[in-house]
Amino acid sequence: NERIPSVPFVSTFDAINPVDPAFQEALRQGITTLGIHPGNETLIGGQSCVVRPVGVTTESMIVARNVALKISLKPRPGMSRMAHMAALRRELQEAAEAAKVAADKKDAEPDSRREPLLRALKGQLPVFIYCPTASDTHRALDLAAAHGLKVKLVLGRDGWRAAEELARRNVDVVLDPTLEYWDSDEERHEEVL
């Protein structure tokens, strides 16, 4: 799904390999339940699921399917941030317009490819939005407000720069696994952890 820009209809359930060593490692670390989300390379990456890290089949691991939708604000290769945001706004607008048309036509066939996105626009499906930079958090919150999305922000490694604003607005966040890295402190001209 990382090659196609918008795939709200796919599910991470279909990508799980139950014998992946990462599940055994999660158990060794005491993790008993995992949220499996699509990657960050796709504009609208699909649906997430919740699993237990035990079982020989995906079906035996599953706790819940299609529990959230993933959107990424990371521009696709060869695309500017401006074009990426325009494409995302267009996708959301087209889905909202399709929902209005479907509501007007009682016998209209539902668009299964857009159904998860329509559920998100109705507030029925939470949306995890990946924000690779702290400045993307504002774009994500603007999108959420404009389209009535219930969001949780997945912060990139400099997401801490938006912490004060996110706390003030009481926004749920998921932290990047690379929490520690070296950055430059421009005022003191030194590197800081």
Backbone as a chain_set.jsonl record, in Angstrom:
{"seq": "NERIPSVPFVSTFDAINPVDPAFQEALRQGITTLGIHPGNETLIGGQSCVVRPVGVTTESMIVARNVALKISLKPRPGMSRMAHMAALRRELQEAAEAAKVAADKKDAEPDSRREPLLRALKGQLPVFIYCPTASDTHRALDLAAAHGLKVKLVLGRDGWRAAEELARRNVDVVLDPTLEYWDSDEERHEEVL", "coords": {"N": [[0.811, -1.202, 0.0], [2.144, 1.176, 0.23], [2.853, 2.319, -2.129], [0.752, 3.434, -3.393], [-1.082, 6.408, -3.266], [-3.488, 6.813, -1.745], [-5.191, 4.719, 0.241], [-7.556, 3.956, 1.905], [-9.069, 1.711, 2.315], [-7.554, -0.593, 2.821], [-6.254, -2.951, 5.25], [-4.219, -3.369, 8.123], [-4.379, -5.828, 9.233], [-4.227, -7.723, 7.214], [-1.551, -7.742, 6.649], [-0.078, -8.857, 8.656], [2.342, -11.033, 9.977], [2.239, -13.774, 11.788], [4.396, -15.227, 12.864], [6.481, -13.497, 13.055], [9.469, -12.4, 14.522], [9.307, -10.09, 16.086], [6.953, -10.167, 17.563], [7.434, -12.103, 19.555], [9.507, -10.783, 20.849], [8.125, -8.566, 21.825], [6.465, -9.824, 23.708], [8.438, -10.761, 25.513], [9.184, -8.337, 26.56], [7.028, -7.723, 28.065], [4.775, -6.785, 26.82], [1.462, -7.068, 26.028], [-0.601, -6.491, 24.326], [-1.046, -5.057, 21.138], [-1.188, -2.223, 18.983], [-1.511, -2.167, 15.592], [-0.466, -0.29, 13.002], [-0.762, 1.285, 9.743], [2.077, 2.276, 7.665], [4.069, 5.324, 7.241], [4.366, 6.343, 4.704], [2.312, 6.747, 2.956], [-0.338, 8.79, 1.861], [-3.15, 8.479, 2.741], [-3.241, 5.835, 4.605], [-4.644, 3.469, 5.316], [-6.355, 1.057, 7.455], [-6.104, 0.356, 10.956], [-5.342, -2.324, 13.289], [-5.881, -4.243, 16.311], [-3.937, -6.448, 18.165], [-3.011, -9.47, 19.985], [0.216, -10.543, 20.946], [0.492, -13.322, 20.481], [-0.08, -16.557, 19.08], [-0.73, -18.651, 16.217], [-1.961, -18.004, 13.925], [-3.184, -15.147, 12.185], [-5.845, -14.636, 12.698], [-6.193, -15.843, 15.196], [-4.776, -14.117, 16.792], [-6.055, -11.683, 16.754], [-7.631, -8.898, 18.29], [-9.23, -6.698, 17.755], [-10.478, -5.546, 14.658], [-9.886, -3.052, 12.133], [-9.841, -0.527, 13.611], [-9.016, 2.101, 13.529], [-8.069, 4.852, 11.367], [-5.295, 5.653, 9.28], [-3.45, 8.511, 8.553], [-0.954, 10.322, 6.853], [1.208, 13.059, 7.128], [3.596, 13.263, 5.989], [5.347, 14.153, 3.195], [5.113, 12.454, 0.078], [7.723, 10.778, -1.789], [9.287, 12.932, -4.104], [7.278, 14.774, -4.039], [6.082, 17.936, -3.042], [5.606, 19.465, 0.202], [3.454, 21.211, 0.131], [1.975, 20.328, -2.121], [1.343, 17.783, -1.226], [-0.321, 18.294, 1.005], [-2.391, 19.588, -0.342], [-3.363, 17.483, -1.905], [-4.296, 15.774, 0.11], [-6.315, 17.357, 1.29], [-8.015, 17.502, -0.92], [-8.763, 14.773, -1.21], [-10.198, 14.404, 1.192], [-12.249, 16.289, 0.84], [-13.503, 15.327, -1.506], [-14.431, 12.872, -0.556], [-16.226, 13.744, 1.403], [-18.096, 15.056, -0.213], [-18.998, 12.868, -1.731], [-20.255, 11.431, 0.267], [-22.414, 13.097, 0.835], [-23.846, 12.952, -1.583], [-24.46, 10.228, -1.59], [-26.112, 10.135, 0.64], [-28.318, 11.527, -0.271], [-29.308, 9.836, -2.198], [-31.157, 7.11, -1.762], [-30.982, 4.491, -2.716], [-28.399, 4.255, -3.532], [-25.334, 2.642, -4.257], [-22.981, 1.746, -1.819], [-19.65, 3.108, -1.551], [-17.166, 1.064, -1.256], [-14.428, 1.384, -1.206], [-14.023, 3.879, -0.144], [-15.328, 3.784, 2.252], [-14.135, 3.512, 4.953], [-12.955, 6.056, 5.209], [-15.202, 7.677, 5.012], [-16.507, 6.905, 7.367], [-14.681, 7.951, 9.177], [-14.958, 10.686, 8.658], [-17.498, 11.049, 9.651], [-17.015, 10.891, 12.294], [-16.949, 8.39, 13.405], [-14.804, 6.708, 13.305], [-11.672, 6.721, 14.675], [-8.786, 8.758, 13.852], [-5.415, 8.417, 13.203], [-2.886, 10.641, 12.838], [0.113, 11.071, 11.274], [2.695, 13.204, 12.069], [5.449, 14.443, 10.859], [7.047, 16.629, 11.507], [7.228, 19.187, 14.04], [5.814, 21.44, 13.243], [3.888, 20.365, 11.635], [1.897, 19.528, 13.316], [0.067, 21.569, 13.732], [-1.096, 21.773, 11.198], [-2.348, 19.28, 11.093], [-4.222, 19.486, 13.19], [-5.765, 21.578, 12.214], [-6.874, 20.327, 9.937], [-8.366, 18.348, 11.221], [-10.244, 19.888, 12.627], [-11.551, 21.165, 10.501], [-12.79, 19.044, 9.21], [-14.111, 17.538, 11.071], [-12.786, 15.395, 12.317], [-11.831, 12.849, 14.603], [-8.952, 12.878, 16.178], [-5.695, 11.481, 16.834], [-2.445, 12.36, 17.337], [0.504, 11.281, 15.797], [3.622, 11.764, 16.639], [6.562, 13.022, 15.091], [10.173, 12.907, 15.462], [10.917, 15.476, 16.34], [8.699, 16.352, 17.571], [8.381, 17.112, 20.205], [8.763, 19.797, 20.284], [6.326, 20.961, 19.923], [4.986, 20.396, 22.195], [4.025, 22.009, 24.362], [1.901, 23.502, 23.227], [0.258, 21.394, 22.342], [-0.368, 20.164, 24.763], [-1.755, 22.256, 25.98], [-3.983, 22.305, 24.364], [-5.001, 19.858, 24.896], [-4.466, 17.468, 23.392], [-4.393, 14.148, 22.246], [-1.519, 12.123, 21.91], [0.92, 10.088, 20.188], [4.128, 8.963, 20.724], [7.166, 9.173, 18.845], [9.267, 6.359, 18.211], [11.988, 6.929, 18.286], [13.01, 8.541, 20.566], [15.207, 9.841, 21.676], [17.709, 11.875, 20.421], [20.349, 13.651, 18.764], [20.499, 17.145, 18.614], [20.899, 20.479, 17.393], [21.61, 23.266, 19.367], [20.935, 26.327, 18.604], [21.275, 28.801, 19.881], [23.217, 28.413, 21.863], [25.188, 27.274, 20.4], [25.851, 24.498, 20.396], [25.676, 20.899, 20.557], [22.863, 19.073, 21.689], [21.308, 16.572, 23.723]], "CA": [[0.0, 0.0, 0.0], [2.98, 2.37, 0.316], [3.089, 2.842, -3.48], [-0.477, 4.092, -3.839], [-1.222, 7.513, -2.315], [-4.657, 6.795, -0.87], [-5.746, 3.364, 0.336], [-8.259, 3.831, 3.177], [-9.769, 0.431, 2.35], [-6.709, -1.701, 3.223], [-6.155, -3.164, 6.689], [-2.968, -3.973, 8.561], [-4.68, -7.223, 9.544], [-3.786, -8.546, 6.091], [-0.096, -7.691, 6.515], [0.556, -9.436, 9.846], [2.981, -12.344, 9.931], [2.197, -14.204, 13.186], [5.666, -15.772, 13.347], [7.495, -12.448, 13.054], [10.155, -12.375, 15.823], [8.937, -8.898, 16.861], [5.892, -10.516, 18.507], [8.084, -12.755, 20.692], [10.238, -9.742, 21.563], [7.123, -7.787, 22.567], [6.094, -10.625, 24.889], [9.558, -10.741, 26.466], [9.201, -7.024, 27.203], [5.815, -7.572, 28.852], [3.705, -6.174, 26.025], [0.452, -8.107, 25.794], [-1.543, -6.041, 23.298], [-0.382, -4.137, 20.219], [-1.906, -1.545, 17.904], [-0.737, -2.288, 14.36], [-0.904, 0.799, 12.128], [-0.04, 1.423, 8.464], [3.273, 3.11, 7.69], [3.974, 6.777, 7.076], [4.716, 6.723, 3.337], [1.103, 6.875, 2.154], [-1.22, 9.883, 2.251], [-4.15, 7.822, 3.58], [-2.598, 4.54, 4.589], [-5.463, 2.303, 5.617], [-6.932, 0.875, 8.778], [-5.306, -0.301, 11.983], [-5.997, -3.375, 14.069], [-5.295, -4.511, 17.624], [-3.661, -7.88, 18.289], [-2.175, -9.986, 21.053], [1.401, -11.079, 20.269], [0.549, -14.781, 20.581], [-0.958, -17.239, 18.137], [-0.079, -19.129, 15.0], [-2.664, -17.396, 12.793], [-3.599, -13.77, 12.446], [-7.189, -14.698, 13.273], [-6.1, -16.175, 16.621], [-4.14, -12.989, 17.472], [-6.839, -10.454, 16.626], [-8.499, -8.386, 19.347], [-10.211, -5.874, 17.034], [-10.083, -5.143, 13.309], [-10.32, -1.767, 11.588], [-10.149, 0.321, 14.763], [-8.611, 3.486, 13.281], [-7.566, 5.157, 10.032], [-3.995, 6.314, 9.351], [-3.134, 9.562, 7.578], [0.407, 10.802, 7.046], [1.53, 14.378, 6.571], [4.93, 13.179, 5.397], [5.214, 14.183, 1.731], [5.609, 11.305, -0.674], [8.927, 11.112, -2.555], [9.062, 13.719, -5.305], [6.124, 15.663, -3.863], [6.321, 18.98, -2.047], [4.669, 19.487, 1.335], [2.268, 21.937, -0.315], [1.205, 19.437, -2.99], [0.861, 16.685, -0.38], [-1.464, 18.804, 1.772], [-3.481, 19.835, -1.294], [-3.924, 16.171, -2.26], [-5.055, 15.289, 1.264], [-7.551, 18.147, 1.377], [-8.867, 17.08, -2.032], [-9.315, 13.46, -0.848], [-11.208, 14.593, 2.242], [-13.376, 17.011, 0.252], [-14.212, 14.418, -2.412], [-15.144, 11.884, 0.264], [-17.368, 14.434, 2.022], [-19.089, 15.266, -1.274], [-19.562, 11.56, -2.052], [-21.165, 11.082, 1.364], [-23.645, 13.883, 0.65], [-24.559, 12.373, -2.723], [-24.993, 8.934, -1.153], [-27.209, 10.386, 1.582], [-29.466, 11.974, -1.059], [-29.816, 8.702, -2.977], [-31.372, 5.994, -0.839], [-30.612, 3.218, -3.325], [-27.023, 4.347, -4.034], [-24.438, 1.596, -3.79], [-21.891, 2.352, -1.044], [-18.302, 3.045, -2.11], [-16.406, 0.297, -0.271], [-13.055, 1.888, -1.146], [-14.009, 5.092, 0.671], [-16.137, 3.583, 3.454], [-13.442, 3.896, 6.189], [-12.786, 7.505, 5.211], [-16.523, 8.24, 5.315], [-16.723, 6.689, 8.796], [-13.831, 8.914, 9.888], [-15.575, 12.01, 8.504], [-18.684, 11.078, 10.516], [-16.571, 10.787, 13.678], [-17.157, 7.016, 13.861], [-13.538, 5.99, 13.244], [-10.578, 7.638, 15.018], [-7.744, 8.929, 12.833], [-4.055, 8.678, 13.657], [-2.216, 11.458, 11.822], [1.548, 11.173, 11.474], [3.228, 14.561, 11.904], [6.9, 14.276, 10.905], [7.679, 17.793, 12.141], [6.377, 19.874, 15.013], [4.923, 22.376, 12.547], [2.781, 19.604, 11.047], [0.817, 19.334, 14.292], [-0.946, 22.607, 13.484], [-1.827, 21.367, 9.986], [-3.201, 18.143, 11.449], [-5.344, 19.972, 14.0], [-6.637, 22.344, 11.307], [-7.624, 19.338, 9.15], [-9.332, 17.707, 12.118], [-11.327, 20.844, 12.894], [-12.283, 21.435, 9.262], [-13.521, 17.87, 8.725], [-14.745, 16.828, 12.17], [-12.071, 14.153, 12.585], [-11.356, 12.563, 15.959], [-7.563, 12.541, 15.875], [-4.573, 11.272, 17.738], [-1.286, 12.713, 16.538], [1.706, 10.467, 15.92], [4.632, 12.807, 16.499], [7.917, 12.738, 14.643], [11.149, 13.045, 16.535], [10.991, 16.814, 16.924], [7.356, 16.68, 18.044], [8.461, 17.737, 21.525], [8.739, 21.258, 20.121], [4.92, 21.386, 19.966], [4.404, 19.81, 23.412], [3.284, 22.991, 25.154], [0.644, 23.79, 22.53], [-0.564, 20.179, 22.345], [-0.87, 20.002, 26.135], [-2.754, 23.306, 26.203], [-5.201, 21.933, 23.622], [-5.394, 18.531, 25.377], [-4.437, 16.591, 22.231], [-3.786, 12.836, 22.445], [-0.375, 11.915, 21.023], [1.754, 8.89, 20.23], [5.491, 9.443, 20.543], [8.046, 8.465, 17.928], [10.148, 5.461, 18.959], [13.333, 7.505, 18.421], [12.788, 9.67, 21.469], [16.45, 10.545, 21.95], [18.579, 12.121, 19.278], [21.136, 14.863, 18.927], [19.997, 18.307, 17.895], [21.752, 21.641, 17.612], [21.049, 24.409, 20.078], [21.482, 27.454, 17.847], [21.647, 29.908, 20.772], [24.462, 28.095, 22.576], [26.13, 26.706, 19.426], [26.307, 23.188, 20.833], [24.722, 19.818, 20.351], [22.191, 18.657, 22.911], [20.58, 15.304, 23.641]], "C": [[0.85, 1.259, 0.0], [3.266, 2.974, -1.06], [1.896, 3.604, -4.022], [-0.784, 5.191, -2.827], [-2.401, 7.418, -1.348], [-5.309, 5.416, -0.891], [-6.495, 3.181, 1.668], [-8.914, 2.466, 3.38], [-8.892, -0.74, 2.782], [-6.625, -1.783, 4.742], [-4.82, -3.805, 7.028], [-3.165, -5.435, 8.954], [-4.118, -8.139, 8.462], [-2.269, -8.591, 5.931], [0.633, -8.397, 7.66], [1.112, -10.826, 9.554], [3.071, -12.832, 11.375], [3.514, -14.749, 13.738], [6.809, -14.755, 13.275], [8.143, -12.397, 14.446], [9.798, -11.161, 16.686], [7.834, -9.215, 17.876], [6.468, -11.205, 19.741], [8.85, -11.728, 21.525], [9.28, -8.88, 22.385], [6.7, -8.535, 23.825], [7.196, -10.612, 25.933], [9.626, -9.416, 27.21], [7.92, -6.744, 27.999], [4.657, -6.927, 28.111], [2.713, -7.265, 25.641], [-0.567, -7.737, 24.728], [-0.858, -4.976, 22.459], [-1.37, -3.507, 19.255], [-1.019, -1.592, 16.673], [-1.298, -1.275, 13.36], [-0.154, 0.778, 10.801], [1.154, 2.362, 8.624], [2.996, 4.562, 7.368], [4.228, 7.243, 5.653], [3.508, 6.963, 2.438], [0.224, 7.983, 2.718], [-2.318, 9.391, 3.204], [-3.81, 6.34, 3.518], [-3.429, 3.326, 4.911], [-5.853, 2.235, 7.076], [-6.024, 0.052, 9.689], [-6.085, -1.43, 12.628], [-5.258, -3.526, 15.399], [-5.14, -6.022, 17.747], [-2.962, -8.189, 19.611], [-0.975, -10.644, 20.361], [1.588, -12.588, 20.445], [-0.423, -15.383, 19.582], [-0.205, -17.637, 16.888], [-0.787, -18.634, 13.75], [-3.037, -15.97, 13.176], [-4.965, -13.752, 13.123], [-7.145, -15.007, 14.763], [-5.482, -15.033, 17.435], [-5.064, -11.786, 17.616], [-7.678, -10.151, 17.877], [-9.618, -7.577, 18.691], [-9.64, -5.478, 15.681], [-10.584, -3.736, 13.023], [-10.756, -0.783, 12.671], [-9.8, 1.788, 14.554], [-8.143, 3.613, 11.838], [-6.247, 5.901, 10.187], [-3.845, 7.301, 8.205], [-1.711, 10.023, 7.88], [0.588, 12.168, 6.397], [2.951, 14.415, 6.017], [4.772, 13.168, 3.882], [5.813, 12.937, 1.084], [6.847, 11.724, -1.462], [8.569, 11.855, -3.849], [7.898, 14.683, -5.201], [6.453, 16.709, -2.793], [5.296, 18.867, -0.925], [3.359, 20.166, 0.925], [1.374, 21.051, -1.183], [0.605, 18.275, -2.194], [-0.391, 17.126, 0.397], [-2.656, 19.077, 0.852], [-4.155, 18.521, -1.69], [-4.764, 15.61, -1.111], [-6.368, 16.046, 1.416], [-8.538, 17.748, 0.275], [-9.53, 15.729, -1.73], [-10.433, 13.595, 0.181], [-12.449, 15.29, 1.692], [-14.193, 16.107, -0.667], [-14.997, 13.365, -1.641], [-16.369, 12.509, 0.922], [-18.474, 14.667, 0.995], [-19.762, 13.95, -1.666], [-20.552, 11.118, -0.977], [-22.482, 11.836, 1.236], [-24.487, 13.313, -0.486], [-25.209, 11.055, -2.317], [-26.163, 9.114, -0.196], [-28.475, 10.815, 0.849], [-30.111, 10.845, -1.851], [-29.94, 7.492, -2.061], [-30.919, 4.665, -1.415], [-29.184, 3.233, -3.885], [-26.172, 3.236, -3.426], [-23.281, 2.236, -3.024], [-20.532, 2.15, -1.714], [-17.403, 2.362, -1.085], [-14.962, 0.79, -0.151], [-12.947, 3.131, -0.263], [-14.697, 4.917, 2.026], [-15.401, 3.936, 4.752], [-13.247, 5.411, 6.311], [-14.112, 8.197, 5.535], [-16.853, 8.067, 6.795], [-15.9, 7.67, 9.62], [-14.431, 10.313, 9.821], [-16.838, 12.167, 9.351], [-18.313, 10.999, 11.995], [-16.723, 9.389, 14.258], [-15.867, 6.199, 13.903], [-12.425, 6.976, 13.594], [-9.512, 7.657, 13.931], [-6.414, 9.228, 13.523], [-3.37, 9.44, 12.531], [-0.737, 11.568, 12.175], [2.016, 12.573, 11.119], [4.752, 14.477, 11.998], [7.634, 15.449, 11.542], [6.691, 18.442, 13.107], [5.399, 20.819, 14.326], [3.74, 21.663, 11.898], [1.633, 19.407, 12.03], [-0.291, 20.358, 14.079], [-1.765, 22.274, 12.24], [-2.8, 20.238, 10.3], [-4.425, 18.602, 12.244], [-6.299, 20.829, 13.172], [-7.495, 21.406, 10.456], [-8.718, 18.693, 10.004], [-10.523, 18.626, 12.369], [-12.183, 21.065, 11.651], [-13.177, 20.273, 8.84], [-14.163, 17.049, 9.841], [-14.092, 15.499, 12.505], [-11.703, 14.043, 14.06], [-9.931, 12.046, 15.812], [-6.713, 12.271, 17.099], [-3.351, 11.521, 16.868], [-0.12, 11.781, 16.845], [2.863, 11.416, 15.614], [5.965, 12.275, 16.004], [8.896, 13.101, 15.74], [11.336, 14.457, 17.069], [9.613, 17.29, 17.413], [7.338, 17.341, 19.413], [8.393, 19.261, 21.432], [7.313, 21.81, 20.176], [4.234, 20.951, 21.259], [3.547, 20.801, 24.195], [1.919, 23.288, 24.528], [-0.29, 22.58, 22.548], [-1.152, 19.921, 23.729], [-1.966, 21.022, 26.417], [-4.079, 22.939, 25.536], [-5.698, 20.53, 23.973], [-5.504, 17.514, 24.233], [-3.762, 15.271, 22.602], [-2.664, 12.656, 21.444], [0.236, 10.543, 21.223], [3.156, 9.379, 19.917], [6.272, 8.551, 19.593], [8.969, 7.551, 18.728], [11.57, 5.981, 19.115], [13.241, 8.749, 19.287], [14.055, 10.468, 21.74], [17.251, 10.688, 20.662], [19.315, 13.422, 19.533], [20.568, 15.965, 18.051], [20.954, 19.457, 18.177], [20.985, 22.722, 18.334], [21.694, 25.643, 19.455], [21.935, 28.607, 18.747], [22.983, 29.662, 21.457], [25.523, 27.51, 21.666], [26.721, 25.391, 19.907], [25.242, 22.147, 20.542], [24.147, 19.389, 21.681], [21.455, 17.355, 22.659], [19.116, 15.55, 23.901]], "O": [[0.307, 2.342, -0.217], [3.867, 4.046, -1.141], [2.016, 4.338, -5.003], [-0.749, 4.928, -1.625], [-2.303, 7.909, -0.224], [-5.895, 4.999, -1.891], [-6.106, 2.338, 2.476], [-9.273, 2.111, 4.503], [-9.429, -1.804, 3.089], [-6.891, -0.804, 5.439], [-4.344, -4.682, 6.307], [-2.199, -6.196, 8.999], [-3.592, -9.21, 8.763], [-1.756, -9.397, 5.155], [1.857, -8.516, 7.62], [0.441, -11.674, 8.966], [3.914, -12.339, 12.125], [3.726, -14.736, 14.95], [7.975, -15.122, 13.42], [7.43, -12.354, 15.448], [9.973, -11.206, 17.904], [7.783, -8.597, 18.94], [6.037, -10.923, 20.859], [8.846, -11.79, 22.754], [9.594, -8.507, 23.516], [6.589, -7.936, 24.895], [6.916, -10.467, 27.123], [10.072, -9.367, 28.357], [7.752, -5.653, 28.543], [3.657, -6.56, 28.728], [3.076, -8.257, 25.01], [-1.323, -8.596, 24.275], [-0.174, -4.1, 22.988], [-2.282, -4.173, 18.765], [0.111, -1.105, 16.707], [-2.446, -1.38, 12.927], [0.979, 0.299, 10.743], [1.236, 3.133, 9.58], [1.845, 4.98, 7.239], [4.299, 8.449, 5.418], [3.668, 7.344, 1.278], [0.067, 8.092, 3.934], [-2.396, 9.842, 4.346], [-4.057, 5.674, 2.512], [-2.925, 2.211, 4.781], [-5.71, 3.197, 7.831], [-5.283, -0.823, 9.24], [-7.311, -1.498, 12.536], [-4.158, -3.004, 15.58], [-6.071, -6.78, 17.476], [-2.404, -7.308, 20.264], [-1.135, -11.242, 19.297], [2.717, -13.069, 20.546], [-1.46, -14.794, 19.274], [0.818, -17.047, 16.542], [-0.288, -18.813, 12.639], [-3.183, -15.646, 14.354], [-5.209, -12.943, 14.018], [-7.967, -14.494, 15.523], [-5.653, -14.991, 18.654], [-4.871, -10.959, 18.507], [-8.336, -11.029, 18.436], [-10.794, -7.74, 19.018], [-8.468, -5.119, 15.569], [-11.577, -3.287, 13.595], [-11.877, -0.274, 12.657], [-10.244, 2.639, 15.325], [-7.858, 2.617, 11.173], [-6.088, 6.694, 11.115], [-4.08, 6.971, 7.042], [-1.317, 10.103, 9.043], [0.171, 12.394, 5.262], [3.446, 15.472, 5.624], [4.131, 12.27, 3.336], [6.866, 12.442, 1.487], [7.006, 12.904, -1.772], [7.667, 11.453, -4.583], [7.561, 15.347, -6.181], [7.039, 16.384, -1.76], [4.246, 18.246, -1.091], [2.28, 19.734, 1.331], [0.157, 21.026, -1.001], [-0.514, 17.842, -2.467], [-1.392, 16.411, 0.433], [-3.8, 18.825, 1.229], [-5.38, 18.457, -1.797], [-5.827, 15.034, -1.342], [-7.414, 15.44, 1.646], [-9.744, 17.667, 0.51], [-10.726, 15.561, -1.97], [-11.487, 12.972, 0.05], [-13.572, 14.925, 2.038], [-15.423, 16.114, -0.619], [-16.108, 13.008, -2.032], [-17.426, 11.883, 0.995], [-19.654, 14.494, 1.301], [-20.969, 13.923, -1.908], [-21.572, 10.5, -1.285], [-23.546, 11.277, 1.499], [-25.707, 13.204, -0.362], [-26.363, 10.792, -2.656], [-27.108, 8.325, -0.22], [-29.581, 10.505, 1.291], [-31.306, 10.884, -2.142], [-28.935, 6.922, -1.636], [-30.505, 3.786, -0.659], [-28.801, 2.329, -4.627], [-26.278, 2.932, -2.238], [-22.659, 3.172, -3.526], [-20.301, 1.133, -2.368], [-16.929, 3.005, -0.148], [-14.341, 0.627, 0.9], [-11.887, 3.4, 0.301], [-14.647, 5.82, 2.861], [-15.989, 4.61, 5.598], [-13.363, 5.97, 7.401], [-14.131, 9.196, 6.255], [-17.414, 8.97, 7.415], [-16.367, 8.166, 10.646], [-14.417, 11.044, 10.811], [-17.206, 13.281, 9.724], [-19.191, 11.034, 12.857], [-16.637, 9.213, 15.473], [-15.844, 5.11, 14.477], [-12.244, 7.969, 12.889], [-9.356, 6.692, 13.183], [-6.303, 10.162, 14.318], [-3.28, 8.949, 11.405], [-0.375, 12.086, 13.231], [1.769, 13.068, 10.018], [5.297, 14.443, 13.102], [8.735, 15.276, 12.065], [5.478, 18.262, 12.995], [4.269, 20.979, 14.787], [2.707, 22.281, 11.64], [0.505, 19.144, 11.611], [-1.469, 20.036, 14.234], [-2.98, 22.468, 12.222], [-3.937, 20.239, 9.828], [-5.54, 18.147, 11.987], [-7.508, 20.81, 13.402], [-8.688, 21.646, 10.27], [-9.851, 18.52, 9.554], [-11.673, 18.188, 12.328], [-13.408, 21.143, 11.746], [-14.202, 20.48, 8.189], [-14.703, 15.974, 9.582], [-14.774, 14.568, 12.933], [-11.311, 15.027, 14.687], [-9.718, 10.915, 15.375], [-6.967, 12.747, 18.205], [-3.235, 10.956, 15.781], [0.198, 11.526, 18.007], [3.057, 11.82, 14.468], [6.434, 11.223, 16.437], [8.502, 13.548, 16.817], [11.872, 14.621, 18.165], [9.399, 18.481, 17.637], [6.391, 18.051, 19.75], [8.011, 19.93, 22.392], [7.116, 22.995, 20.446], [3.023, 21.121, 21.401], [2.453, 20.455, 24.642], [0.905, 23.32, 25.225], [-1.496, 22.73, 22.746], [-2.304, 19.505, 23.85], [-2.987, 20.692, 27.021], [-5.154, 23.222, 26.065], [-6.694, 20.064, 23.42], [-6.497, 16.795, 24.118], [-2.686, 15.269, 23.2], [-2.816, 12.987, 20.268], [0.093, 9.921, 22.276], [3.358, 10.124, 18.958], [6.068, 7.338, 19.542], [9.412, 7.926, 19.813], [12.294, 5.517, 19.995], [13.378, 9.87, 18.799], [13.975, 11.666, 22.011], [17.436, 9.725, 19.917], [18.944, 14.197, 20.415], [20.205, 15.74, 16.897], [21.741, 19.389, 19.122], [19.859, 23.058, 17.967], [22.848, 25.964, 19.738], [22.882, 29.315, 18.408], [23.786, 30.582, 21.616], [26.648, 27.269, 22.106], [27.932, 25.183, 19.84], [24.075, 22.465, 20.312], [24.855, 19.344, 22.687], [21.034, 17.067, 21.539], [18.32, 14.612, 23.88]]}, "num_chains": 1, "name": "protein.A"}
